[in-house]
């Protein structure tokens, strides 16, 4: 969900990081918050019904819809808590329709320009190989994308792309509310208002928290979601309890890894797109700054981010059926030593935590922290180097190995720092109705709308997906990938002195996805006057 599970216990409230003014007023709220106090909402996928703009042609009033949107669903900045919130992001094809110049479009990062469905990228993400969709994708291929066009013969541009999806998405509007009926009415008002600008909602997903009796937001397999998040830091920009947020020992990541134009893991200002200065003065550009942009350009990307969105369908019935089969298999093979092996025992090791979010360790689970939440300040090297508690191939250990890959104590800090260079800010939510454990599959779609923010898609999201989650030789393993979101395979569960190996199926499938650009408030204002 992008935030720690919300607890109803009477514990001290955990302080959260914020952006200092005026930066908070220039940044969309979703960068800072997962909106845990707004448990319902909608993801509205938009298609622009007007033709592409010719190169060099301004929008010609194409930004008028943003002024209408500002009346019915103003995009929310990060300067404080709101009763309801809206965030807006664009695909490459969506920005191409706004009237941005070709020079500006080419200044965006290559992964964004190529799109998620460029053939080489699909292979790296594990979605498609040798022209065939993998089992981790719904039958027939994904339903929606930005349908980024193929551009052949140009340097640094993709030469191939998979077949286009049936649904083309130009923008994603996510709205969050405290009440389901109000969220539904708000979505209807938005749809009516945008229809007058030839904009259709071509796909929609509900965004739900549905906290349980413990106050925990869980994904559909029943596990607490959003337990571990990076903590950005930058002197003068990020605050914690009213003071500059220090670099967190375990989770500290430079702000520039999540916000364009700020210092990133390379100790440089993370690069972003630019727009040419309008020498004729036809477009009001006073809201953008030239700081950080080449001569003759304005900094369009400053305080924006790249947003990865993947609609991940979850097969709840198959997940628990597989866990039951795995437990029965282990008990049958070694009945004297596996009486306590259950479906929950295996599922916990697939995930790496128990259902309430507590990390597995050799002696059980880590106890809660001072706030009554799952302990998150730990390293694997000192507490579970051999993986006898939390398996090396488990989902949480692959998604963020921390210092687990260090070969010795001297390399521990180096490997921890290296792991943090690939962190992402997660802002996803589940969609679809809850299916009770043990119930037969009802054929309905349910899953997670995975949303994450990063300024370097290749170094952050794609690295995590390819090098950690889907790496078949991760952490000395062999022919194994992520047991939760990967293809069918094996999971090794290490114990002393034995190890156990269980089969895992495909539980999560890609139903649609794309790379988006999340503009700053200033960039949105610029788009509105095109």
C-alpha positions in Angstrom: 0.0 0.0 0.0 3.0 2.3 0.1 2.8 2.7 3.9 3.4 0.5 6.9 0.3 -1.4 8.0 -2.0 0.8 10.1 -2.4 -0.6 13.6 -5.3 0.0 16.0 -3.2 -0.7 19.0 -2.5 2.1 21.5 1.1 2.7 20.5 3.0 5.9 19.9 2.5 7.1 16.3 5.5 6.5 14.1 6.8 9.9 12.7 6.7 10.1 8.9 9.0 12.1 6.6 7.7 15.2 4.8 9.0 17.7 2.2 9.8 21.2 3.4 8.0 24.2 2.0 7.9 25.3 -0.8 9.0 22.0 -2.2 5.9 20.3 -0.8 3.7 22.7 -2.8 5.5 21.8 -6.0 5.3 18.0 -5.6 2.3 15.7 -6.0 1.1 14.2 -2.7 1.6 10.6 -3.8 5.3 11.1 -3.7 5.1 11.5 0.1 2.1 9.4 1.1 0.2 6.3 0.4 -3.0 7.9 1.9 -3.6 5.3 4.6 -6.4 7.5 6.0 -8.3 7.3 2.7 -9.1 3.7 2.3 -11.0 3.7 -1.0 -10.8 5.2 -4.4 -10.4 4.6 -8.1 -7.7 4.2 -10.7 -9.1 5.8 -13.9 -7.2 5.0 -17.1 -7.8 7.8 -19.6 -7.6 7.9 -23.4 -7.3 11.2 -25.3 -9.6 11.3 -28.3 -7.8 13.9 -30.3 -5.1 13.4 -33.0 -1.4 13.6 -32.3 0.1 17.1 -32.5 2.4 17.8 -35.4 6.1 18.4 -34.5 6.7 21.9 -33.3 2.9 22.6 -33.0 1.8 23.8 -29.6 -1.2 22.2 -28.0 -3.7 24.5 -29.5 -6.0 24.3 -26.5 -5.2 20.7 -25.7 -4.5 21.6 -22.1 -8.0 22.9 -21.5 -9.0 19.6 -20.0 -6.6 20.1 -17.2 -8.4 23.3 -16.3 -11.6 21.4 -16.2 -10.1 18.7 -14.1 -8.8 21.3 -11.7 -12.5 22.2 -11.1 -13.8 18.7 -10.4 -10.7 16.8 -9.2 -7.7 19.1 -8.6 -4.4 17.3 -8.4 -3.2 17.3 -4.8 0.2 18.7 -3.7 2.1 17.4 -0.7 1.7 20.3 1.7 -0.7 18.6 4.1 -3.5 16.1 4.8 -6.6 16.5 2.5 -10.1 15.1 2.8 -9.7 13.6 -0.7 -6.8 13.3 -3.0 -6.1 13.1 -6.8 -2.9 12.3 -8.6 -2.2 12.3 -12.3 0.5 10.8 -14.5 1.0 10.4 -18.3 2.3 7.7 -20.6 4.7 8.7 -23.5 1.9 8.5 -26.0 -0.2 10.7 -23.7 2.4 13.4 -23.5 2.9 13.2 -27.3 -0.8 14.2 -27.6 -0.4 17.3 -25.4 1.6 19.2 -27.9 5.0 18.9 -26.3 7.7 19.4 -28.9 9.7 16.5 -30.3 12.8 17.9 -28.6 11.0 17.7 -25.3 9.7 14.2 -25.9 13.3 13.0 -26.7 14.6 14.5 -23.5 12.7 11.9 -21.4 14.5 8.8 -20.2 14.9 6.0 -22.8 12.9 3.4 -20.8 9.9 5.8 -20.6 10.2 6.7 -24.3 10.4 3.0 -25.3 7.6 1.9 -23.0 7.2 -1.3 -21.0 6.3 -3.3 -24.1 9.5 -2.8 -26.1 10.6 -6.4 -26.9 14.0 -6.4 -25.1 12.4 -4.7 -22.1 9.7 -7.4 -21.9 12.4 -10.1 -21.9 14.2 -8.4 -19.0 11.0 -8.0 -17.1 10.2 -11.7 -17.6 6.9 -11.0 -19.5 7.7 -12.2 -23.0 10.5 -14.3 -24.6 11.1 -15.4 -28.1 7.8 -13.8 -29.1 5.8 -15.7 -26.6 4.0 -14.3 -23.5 5.1 -16.1 -20.4 2.9 -17.8 -17.8 3.3 -14.8 -15.6 1.1 -12.9 -18.1 -2.6 -13.4 -18.5 -3.6 -15.6 -21.5 -3.5 -13.7 -24.8 -1.2 -10.9 -23.4 -1.9 -7.8 -21.3 -5.1 -5.8 -21.8 -3.7 -2.3 -21.7 -0.6 -0.2 -22.2 0.5 3.1 -23.6 0.9 1.5 -27.0 4.1 3.4 -27.6 4.7 3.5 -31.4 7.6 1.6 -32.9 10.4 4.0 -34.0 12.9 2.3 -36.3 16.3 3.6 -37.5 16.8 6.3 -34.9 19.7 6.1 -32.4 18.7 4.9 -28.9 15.2 4.1 -30.0 13.5 0.7 -29.9 13.5 -1.4 -33.1 10.8 -3.8 -32.0 7.7 -3.8 -29.8 5.2 -6.5 -28.9 1.8 -6.5 -30.5 -0.3 -3.5 -29.4 -2.8 -4.0 -26.6 -6.5 -3.5 -27.2 -6.7 -0.6 -24.7 -4.5 2.5 -25.1 -3.9 4.5 -22.0 -2.7 8.1 -22.2 -3.0 9.1 -18.6 -3.8 7.6 -15.2 -5.9 9.6 -12.7 -5.9 8.0 -9.2 -8.5 9.4 -6.7 -8.7 8.5 -3.0 -11.6 9.0 -0.7 -12.7 8.1 2.8 -16.0 6.7 1.7 -16.9 4.3 -1.1 -20.1 6.0 -2.2 -18.4 9.4 -2.4 -15.5 7.9 -4.4 -18.0 6.4 -6.8 -19.9 9.7 -7.2 -16.6 11.5 -7.6 -15.5 9.2 -10.4 -18.8 9.7 -12.2 -18.4 13.5 -12.0 -14.9 13.2 -13.4 -16.1 11.0 -16.3 -18.8 13.5 -17.2 -16.5 16.5 -17.1 -13.8 14.9 -19.2 -16.2 13.6 -21.8 -16.6 17.2 -23.0 -12.9 17.2 -23.9 -13.0 13.9 -25.9 -11.4 12.0 -23.0 -12.7 8.5 -22.2 -12.2 6.3 -19.2 -11.1 3.1 -21.0 -10.3 1.0 -17.9 -10.8 1.4 -14.2 -9.8 -0.4 -11.0 -11.0 0.2 -7.5 -8.3 1.1 -5.0 -8.9 -0.5 -1.7 -7.2 -0.9 1.7 -10.0 -2.8 3.6 -8.2 -2.9 6.9 -8.9 -6.1 9.0 -9.8 -6.4 12.6 -6.1 -5.8 13.5 -6.1 -2.6 11.5 -3.8 -4.1 8.9 -4.1 -3.6 5.2 -3.4 -7.0 3.5 -3.0 -8.1 -0.1 -5.2 -10.8 -1.4 -3.1 -13.7 -0.2 -3.6 -12.4 3.3 -0.2 -10.8 4.0 0.4 -7.4 5.4 1.5 -5.1 2.6 3.8 -2.2 2.4 5.9 -3.1 5.5 9.2 -1.9 4.3 9.8 1.4 2.5 12.9 3.5 1.8 13.3 6.8 3.7 14.4 9.7 1.5 16.9 12.3 2.8 18.2 15.6 1.5 19.4 18.5 3.7 16.9 21.3 3.5 14.3 19.3 1.6 13.2 16.3 3.7 12.1 16.7 7.3 11.3 14.3 10.1 9.7 15.7 13.3 10.3 19.2 12.0 14.0 18.7 11.5 16.2 17.7 8.6 15.7 14.0 8.1 19.0 12.2 8.7 20.2 9.3 6.5 18.5 6.2 8.0 21.0 3.5 8.8 18.9 0.8 7.0 16.6 2.6 4.6 18.2 5.9 3.8 18.0 6.8 0.1 18.8 10.1 -1.5 15.7 12.1 -2.5 16.9 12.3 -6.0 16.2 8.6 -6.5 12.5 9.5 -6.2 12.3 13.2 -7.2 13.9 14.5 -10.4 16.3 17.4 -10.1 17.6 16.4 -6.6 20.8 14.6 -5.6 20.6 10.9 -6.3 22.6 7.8 -5.5 25.3 8.9 -8.0 25.7 12.1 -6.1 24.4 14.0 -9.1 21.1 15.8 -9.8 18.8 13.2 -11.3 18.1 14.2 -14.9 14.7 14.9 -16.4 13.0 16.3 -19.4 13.2 19.9 -20.5 11.1 22.3 -22.7 12.5 24.9 -25.0 12.0 28.5 -24.0 9.2 30.1 -26.1 10.9 33.1 -27.6 7.6 34.3 -29.1 5.9 34.3 -25.7 2.9 32.4 -26.9 3.0 30.1 -23.9 3.1 31.2 -20.2 6.3 29.5 -18.9 6.7 31.6 -15.8 5.9 28.6 -13.6 9.0 26.6 -14.8 12.6 27.4 -13.9 15.7 27.3 -16.1 17.8 26.0 -13.2 19.3 22.6 -14.0 18.4 22.9 -17.7 20.6 23.5 -20.7 20.8 27.0 -22.2 17.6 27.8 -24.0 15.5 25.3 -22.1 13.4 25.2 -19.0 13.4 22.3 -16.4 10.1 20.5 -17.1 11.0 17.4 -15.0 12.0 19.2 -11.8 10.1 17.7 -8.8 8.5 15.1 -10.9 9.1 11.3 -11.1 8.7 8.2 -13.2 5.9 5.9 -12.1 5.9 2.2 -12.9 2.3 0.7 -13.0 1.6 -3.0 -13.4 -1.8 -4.5 -12.9 -1.0 -7.8 -11.2 -3.8 -10.4 -11.1 -3.6 -12.8 -8.1 -4.9 -16.3 -8.1 -5.8 -16.8 -4.4 -7.3 -20.2 -4.8 -4.3 -21.6 -6.6 -1.9 -20.0 -4.1 -3.4 -21.8 -1.1 -3.9 -25.0 -3.0 -0.2 -25.0 -3.9 0.7 -24.3 -0.3 -1.4 -27.2 0.9 0.1 -29.6 -1.7 3.6 -28.5 -0.8 3.0 -29.1 2.9 1.5 -32.5 2.3 4.4 -33.5 0.0 7.0 -32.6 2.7 5.1 -34.4 5.5 4.7 -37.6 3.3 8.4 -37.7 2.5 9.7 -37.1 6.1 6.7 -37.7 8.5 8.9 -38.0 11.6 10.5 -34.6 11.1 7.8 -32.5 9.5 4.7 -32.8 11.7 4.4 -29.0 12.0 4.8 -28.2 8.3 1.5 -26.7 7.2 0.3 -24.5 4.3 1.0 -21.5 6.5 4.5 -22.7 7.2 5.3 -22.8 3.5 3.5 -19.7 2.6 5.4 -17.7 5.2 8.6 -18.9 3.6 7.5 -18.0 0.2 6.8 -14.5 1.4 9.6 -14.3 4.0 7.2 -12.9 6.7 4.2 -14.1 8.6 0.7 -12.7 7.7 1.1 -9.8 10.1 4.4 -8.7 8.6 6.9 -10.1 11.1 10.1 -11.3 9.5 11.0 -14.9 9.8 14.3 -15.6 11.7 16.0 -18.8 12.8 14.2 -18.7 16.2 10.7 -17.8 14.9 9.8 -14.2 14.1 11.3 -10.8 14.9 9.3 -9.1 17.7 7.4 -5.9 17.0 9.3 -2.6 17.2 8.6 0.3 19.7 5.5 1.3 17.7 3.9 -2.1 17.7 4.7 -2.5 14.0 6.8 -5.2 12.3 10.5 -4.6 13.0 12.1 -3.2 9.9 15.5 -2.2 11.2 17.6 -5.3 10.6 20.1 -6.9 8.4 20.3 -10.4 7.2 24.0 -10.8 7.5 24.1 -10.8 11.3 20.7 -12.3 12.1 20.2 -14.9 9.4 23.1 -15.1 7.0 22.5 -18.8 6.1 18.8 -18.2 5.5 17.6 -20.8 8.1 14.8 -18.4 9.1 13.9 -16.3 6.0 14.9 -18.4 2.9 17.4 -16.7 0.6 14.9 -17.0 -2.3 11.9 -15.7 -0.5 10.1 -12.7 -1.9 11.1 -10.1 0.7 14.7 -11.2 0.7 14.8 -11.0 -3.1 12.9 -7.7 -3.3 15.4 -6.1 -0.8 18.4 -8.2 0.1 19.8 -5.5 2.4 23.2 -6.8 3.4 22.5 -10.5 2.7 24.7 -10.7 -0.4 27.8 -9.6 1.5 30.5 -12.3 1.4 32.1 -11.2 4.7 31.7 -8.7 7.5 34.0 -6.2 5.8 31.7 -6.0 2.8 28.4 -5.8 4.7 28.0 -2.0 4.6 29.1 -1.8 1.0 26.5 -4.4 0.0 23.8 -2.7 2.1 24.6 0.6 0.4 24.5 -1.1 -3.0 21.1 -2.6 -2.3 19.7 0.8 -1.3 20.8 2.2 -4.6 18.0 0.2 -6.2 15.1 1.0 -3.8 11.7 2.1 -5.1 8.8 3.9 -3.4 5.8 1.7 -3.5 2.3 3.3 -3.7 0.1 0.4 -4.9 -3.2 -0.9 -3.7 -5.3 -4.0 -4.1 -8.4 -4.2 -6.3 -11.2 -6.7 -6.5 -13.3 -8.5 -3.9 -11.8 -10.7 -1.2 -11.8 -14.4 -1.8 -11.8 -16.4 1.5 -9.0 -18.9 2.0 -10.0 -22.3 0.9 -12.9 -21.1 -1.3 -12.9 -22.3 -4.9 -11.9 -19.8 -7.6 -14.9 -17.6 -8.5 -13.5 -16.4 -11.8 -13.4 -12.8 -10.7 -10.4 -10.5 -11.2 -8.6 -9.5 -8.1 -5.0 -8.5 -7.4 -2.6 -5.6 -6.8 -2.3 -2.4 -8.8 1.5 -2.2 -8.4 2.6 1.4 -8.4 6.2 2.6 -7.6 8.1 5.8 -8.0 11.8 6.1 -9.1 13.8 8.5 -11.2 15.9 5.9 -12.9 13.7 3.1 -14.2 16.6 0.9 -15.4 18.7 1.2 -12.2 15.8 0.9 -9.8 12.6 -1.0 -10.8 14.1 -2.9 -13.7 17.1 -3.9 -11.8 15.0 -5.3 -8.9 12.8 -7.2 -11.3 15.6 -8.7 -13.4 18.6 -9.0 -11.1 16.9 -9.9 -7.9 13.4 -11.2 -8.4 13.8 -13.2 -11.6 17.5 -14.1 -11.3 17.6 -17.9 -11.3 21.1 -17.9 -9.7 20.3 -15.3 -7.0 22.2 -15.7 -3.7 23.9 -19.0 -4.6 20.5 -20.5 -5.7 20.2 -22.5 -8.9 17.2 -22.6 -11.3 14.9 -20.7 -8.9 13.1 -17.4 -9.3 10.8 -15.4 -7.0 8.4 -17.9 -5.5 5.6 -15.4 -5.2 5.5 -13.4 -8.4 7.7 -15.6 -10.7 7.0 -18.5 -13.1 6.5 -22.1 -11.9 9.6 -23.5 -10.2 11.2 -24.5 -6.9 11.7 -22.9 -3.5 14.6 -24.1 -1.4 13.9 -23.9 2.4 17.2 -24.2 4.3 17.3 -25.8 7.7 20.2 -27.1 9.8 21.4 -29.6 8.7 18.9 -30.4 6.0 17.1 -28.4 3.3 13.6 -28.9 1.8 12.5 -28.1 -1.7 8.9 -27.4 -2.7 7.2 -26.7 -6.0 5.5 -23.3 -6.5 3.1 -22.3 -9.3 2.3 -19.1 -11.0 0.2 -17.1 -8.6 0.5 -13.6 -10.1 0.0 -12.6 -13.7 0.5 -9.3 -15.5 -2.8 -8.0 -16.9 -1.6 -4.6 -18.1 1.2 -2.1 -17.4 3.2 0.9 -18.5 5.8 3.5 -17.6 4.3 6.9 -16.6 5.7 10.3 -16.0 4.4 12.0 -12.8 4.7 15.8 -13.4 5.3 18.3 -10.7 2.6 20.9 -10.0 4.5 23.4 -12.1 4.7 21.0 -15.0 1.0 20.3 -14.8 0.3 24.1 -14.9 2.5 24.3 -18.0 0.6 21.5 -19.7 -2.7 23.3 -18.9 -1.7 26.3 -21.0 -0.6 24.4 -24.1 
